[in-house]
Structures are given as C-alpha cells and as structure tokens.
Amino acid sequence: MNSQIFLKIRAWGGVSLFAGIIIAISLTFLIPLPNLRGPQVIAFLASYLIAAAAYLIAVFRLDRDNLSISIIWGFAILFRLVFLFTEQSLSDDVYRFIWDGNLLRQGINPYAQAVNSPLLDSYENPLRALVNHNWMASPYLPAAQLIFLSVNGLIPESVFSFQLASVFLDLLIGWLVFDSLKRLSIPLVGVLIYLWNPLIISEFANGAHVVDAWMVLLVILAFWLMIQTLNFPRRENLFNFGVILAMAAATLTKGLPALLVPIFLKRWRWKWSLLYLGIIFGTLSAFAIGAGWGIIGPLNGVGVFGAMRIFMSWWNFNSSIYHWLEVGLSGYRTPGAVPIEAVGQEPILIARLLTSSVIILVSLLTGWWAWRMDSPQRANYLTRTLTLIRLSIIPIGAYLLFTHTVHPWYVVFILPFLPFLLPRGDEVSQIKRFIWPWLYLSIAVALSYLTYFDPNDLREYDIVRLLEYIPVFILLIWAGWPWIHQGFIFIFDRGMRWERIKRR
C-alpha cells in the first residue's frame, strides 16, 4: 500500500510536487499580515525564503522529477491567487500609475506638471497624497502610460486592478516562454523557472509592477515573433514589423530594452533600425508637445525626460559595483548612498560615468558577438535565434551588476530568459550553469526590503549588500569556469610554443 502511494506521488512529481505545496503554504501565511513592509517585513522574508528554498529544489530537480505541465501551471496560478489576497504594500509605485492614468483620461499630459503642482488641484483625488516623489512629473515613458490609461479606463482608481493587470501580463509572459521553449525543442518543464519564481509572484501579484510586466512581455513577444517567422516565410516582413513594434514599445516603456537592440541589428539592417528609431522619436515628440523634453534646464522633474534625468543623476539604492566604486572614489564609507553634500559631485559623477560606460560597452560587444553568431553558415534559423535569446542575458546581467539602483522588481527582467539556458534536445551544454547566479540574485534581492523595517529610518545595510551580491559573483565565476579554464590552457599553450620558438 505504502509503495503504491509512493509510486503515485512520484508519478505526480515527487519532490517537486512537495516543493510546490510548500511554496503555496508558505505564501498563505502572508495573507493575515496587515502590511508586508515595516516590522512585518521579517515575517514576509521568512515566508519568502522558505518558498524560495522549495523553488530552488524544484529547479534543481527539473530533469529528475516527472512533474507534469498542468501541475506546473496549476501551482503557478495558485501562487498568484494567494498573493492577490495579501495586502498590497511591497511598493507604492501603483499610486503613481493611477495618478498618471487619471490625468490621461482627462486629457492632461502627465509630463507637464509635478504631482503637487497647484495647477493640478482641480484633479484632486484621495490617492494623490500617496504618490511618491510628488515634486516631479511622471518618470514613466509613453508606452507605460498606455497601460495606465487602459487599466484606469476599465476600473478607475483601483489598486487591485493593477495587481490583476500585472498578473495577467505575467501569465502571458509565461505562456510565450512556454510556447517558445516548445518550438526551440527545449524541455517544457523549464517554464517552471519563470512561473514558480517567488520574486515574479510577489512583485507582480502584490507589488503591482505593471510597467515591468508590460516591458518584459513586449521583449519576450519580440523573440517569440522571430521564432514564428520560420513558419510563415511569406509574411516575413509582417513579423519583422511586429518585432520592431514590440521592441520599440518595450523601449518606450522603460528604456532598458534599448540595451538589447544591438543583438537585433544584423537582422534589422538599416530599414528596420530606422523604423525602430522613428517610432520612438515620433512617440516621444508627441508627448513633448506642451511638456517639453526635460533634457536641459533645472532638475525640476518636468518634461518627458525630466524625472528620468533625476533618476540617472542622483538615484541610488541597493547597487553593488557602483556602490563600491562610489565609496572608493569618494573615500566616504556608508552602507547607503554617498551624500553629495559631503563629497561633492565629482566622485559620484565619475562613478556613474564609468559604470554606465561599462553597461553600454557590454551591450555593444554582445551585439558584435550576436552579429558573428547569427550567420546561416554557422547554424539553422532556430538555433541562431536561440543564441540571440541566450545572449540577451549578458547586457541585462551587466545592467543589474553595474547600475546605481536595483529595486527587487528590476531583477524580473532577466528571469524569463533563464529557461532558454537549459540544453536543447541532445545538446550537452554547460551554459545552464549560468541559471544559478541569477536565480540566487532573484531570491537574495528581496533582502533589500529590510530597508523599510523602520518607516521613520529608511536605510541600507552593508550585510544585506554582501549577502545579495558576493555569492552572485562567486556563482558567475563557477558558471564560467569551464571557459576560464580553457582560456588558461590556451594562454599556457601559446606561451610554451613561444618559448620553443625562441629556443630555436
């Protein structure tokens, strides 16, 4: 009897099935909490880390347990339903989404005035006082505004509606990843890496980060359309236009997807690249009318790029390499941002210039690598497309490690790409080792919520930064060791050859 029960459990998924149950139970403990910030952040992190441990076990056993696709999706939906019953509190960005959406519904340009401007007093609503950084206009680009307008149009001034919209987009991302895995002959169970990730679940179902969900969906959609092109060769131009439109909209949502554009350039060539730039410039120009560009002048947060200028110039939270560089250049030891009033502008600007330059350089070098690899002489179309998807992880990863601000929801961008690192068919690839550094970061980044333990004393902790990032660097070295080792062997062999030539 016991052996039959054991065999049945094993047939349903074994250890991974229990992992799913543990994730669901641990998340359920969050429902009674009045808030997931403040002193309750400890309870949140305890449940979150238990769920994360179970999740990592499930990922580790992907090729061992017979977990069905229906069970993976069933648990994924259950996890999100549980989080929808928790009090929305991980982020207050949603109040900005609602405010911008309300302005757009009434024909007001959200870039023209700061939230607290007296000129907007006639549009007062109860949520206006909850908008963060109300001394500046909207920091969100036009394609994000489209989502704000759409959700507000369906259910005005509703936080829950943004949670639902985020979950809806999130599950669409999961489906696109799933369908792409199927068409690329990658094990379908790999979709669990995305669907069961606790960060994805918490930041979309509770945090309501619809901007990031929309941005990620558009980028994954662009790659999905590239895969579909093979099945409809006569409609190649139509699918290319879809790819351009999706990437332009993604860039117009948050800007970050622009780092992936060099990967597409060989396929786009000049015609499609110019169309991409034209869509972006035309859309931004439409919103700049009446609000200005906000590129020059005082840092008052007004204009299309006014708030973004402030973000690029002074924002600083939970960074790794940037923080250590800023502290090293200024000589001012602090667990948080180096205060400009204490050290002046120079070390901060140098740190930002250096790290930004590295991010851009990595993006360009990845584009050069993609250009070389995306050749019909090297592989067939699907294999080359898979290579482009995998290469996308490099600039996104560089951004997360070198940028000056890393909120937990920023890390979600890299997660839909990780299932594509699994071996394809008979492929024996050690590249799947690179899944683990980013999975670790997706778990550890939640520790940054300890900043909000005391709402009256928001601060960062050195120990949190070390726990977040040092293991990531160690895991990256471990993941890359086969290639590093080969490089050492190559250099050693070249050195030995040179020595023999000199002796002759």
Secondary structure as GFF3:
##gff-version 3
##sequence-region A 1 504
A	DSSP	alpha_helix	2	12	.	.	.	ID=ss1
A	DSSP	alpha_helix	14	28	.	.	.	ID=ss2
A	DSSP	three_ten_helix	38	40	.	.	.	ID=ss3
A	DSSP	alpha_helix	41	60	.	.	.	ID=ss4
A	DSSP	alpha_helix	69	84	.	.	.	ID=ss5
A	DSSP	alpha_helix	93	105	.	.	.	ID=ss6
A	DSSP	three_ten_helix	118	123	.	.	.	ID=ss7
A	DSSP	three_ten_helix	128	130	.	.	.	ID=ss8
A	DSSP	alpha_helix	142	154	.	.	.	ID=ss9
A	DSSP	alpha_helix	159	183	.	.	.	ID=ss10
A	DSSP	three_ten_helix	188	191	.	.	.	ID=ss11
A	DSSP	alpha_helix	192	195	.	.	.	ID=ss12
A	DSSP	alpha_helix	198	201	.	.	.	ID=ss13
A	DSSP	pi_helix	202	206	.	.	.	ID=ss14
A	DSSP	alpha_helix	210	228	.	.	.	ID=ss15
A	DSSP	three_ten_helix	229	231	.	.	.	ID=ss16
A	DSSP	three_ten_helix	233	235	.	.	.	ID=ss17
A	DSSP	alpha_helix	236	254	.	.	.	ID=ss18
A	DSSP	three_ten_helix	256	260	.	.	.	ID=ss19
A	DSSP	alpha_helix	261	288	.	.	.	ID=ss20
A	DSSP	alpha_helix	306	314	.	.	.	ID=ss21
A	DSSP	alpha_helix	321	330	.	.	.	ID=ss22
A	DSSP	alpha_helix	340	343	.	.	.	ID=ss23
A	DSSP	alpha_helix	346	373	.	.	.	ID=ss24
A	DSSP	alpha_helix	381	391	.	.	.	ID=ss25
A	DSSP	alpha_helix	393	402	.	.	.	ID=ss26
A	DSSP	three_ten_helix	408	421	.	.	.	ID=ss27
A	DSSP	three_ten_helix	430	434	.	.	.	ID=ss28
A	DSSP	alpha_helix	435	444	.	.	.	ID=ss29
A	DSSP	three_ten_helix	445	452	.	.	.	ID=ss30
A	DSSP	alpha_helix	462	503	.	.	.	ID=ss31
###
